[in-house]
Amino acid sequence: MKIGRLLLRVTVGGFFFGHGTQKLFGWFGGNGLEATAQGFEYLGLRPGQRNAIAAGVAEAGGGALLATGIATPLAASVLTATMLTAIRTVHAKNGPWVTNGGYEYNVVLIAAALALAEDGSREHPGRVASGVLLTGALGALGAHLLNASQPEAAAQDGDSGEPA
């Protein structure tokens, strides 16, 4: 494995792992599952606990897989779905720049995950990256549709402000 690819895997995967465990367990200065669930409820992701667990597992599990190079297309798909959901629910309204709370960083993470998935495929790298992106987008759409079907979420569709 080349050193650049290894550093990208360990860095991006490691930070995703940490971010997910912040949600699930409160590790690395995170708020833990209960506070994350409350924040998700506020964002319209209901039920909050189910969505917080799903996001935490996707980030921690996907990050661990990405960091170790195991099942990289699967890891990249779940991480892409999670980042697309974060963009839709929190960052899109703020425009692209992270300095304004925008989606710039999320897009960079998606690109890094896709690059790692594509790089691991020797036969058809473009197809792998396209498939990962499509699968991630379908995962994000599925999460959106599940949340939209919740009575409380449907009533507040469009209220995607961040907690104060």
Stockholm file with secondary structure:
# STOCKHOLM 1.0

chainA/1-164         MKIGRLLLRVTVGGFFFGHGTQKLFGWFGGNGLEATAQGFEYLGLRPGQRNAIAAGVAEAGGGALLATGIATPLAASVLTATMLTAIRTVHAKNGPWVTNGGYEYNVVLIAAALALAEDGSREHPGRVASGVLLTGALGALGAHLLNASQPEAAAQDGDSGEPA
#=GR chainA/1-164 SS CCHHHHHHHHHHHHHHHHHHHHHHHCGGGCCHHHHHHHHHHHTTCSSHHHHHHHHHHHHHHHHHHHHHTSSHHHHHHHHHHHHHHHIIIIIGGGCSCGGGTCSHHHHHHHHHHHHHHHHTCSSCHHHHHHHHHHHHHHHHHHHHHHHHTSHHHHHTTTCCCCCC
#=GC SS_cons         CCHHHHHHHHHHHHHHHHHHHHHHHCGGGCCHHHHHHHHHHHTTCSSHHHHHHHHHHHHHHHHHHHHHTSSHHHHHHHHHHHHHHHIIIIIGGGCSCGGGTCSHHHHHHHHHHHHHHHHTCSSCHHHHHHHHHHHHHHHHHHHHHHHHTSHHHHHTTTCCCCCC
//
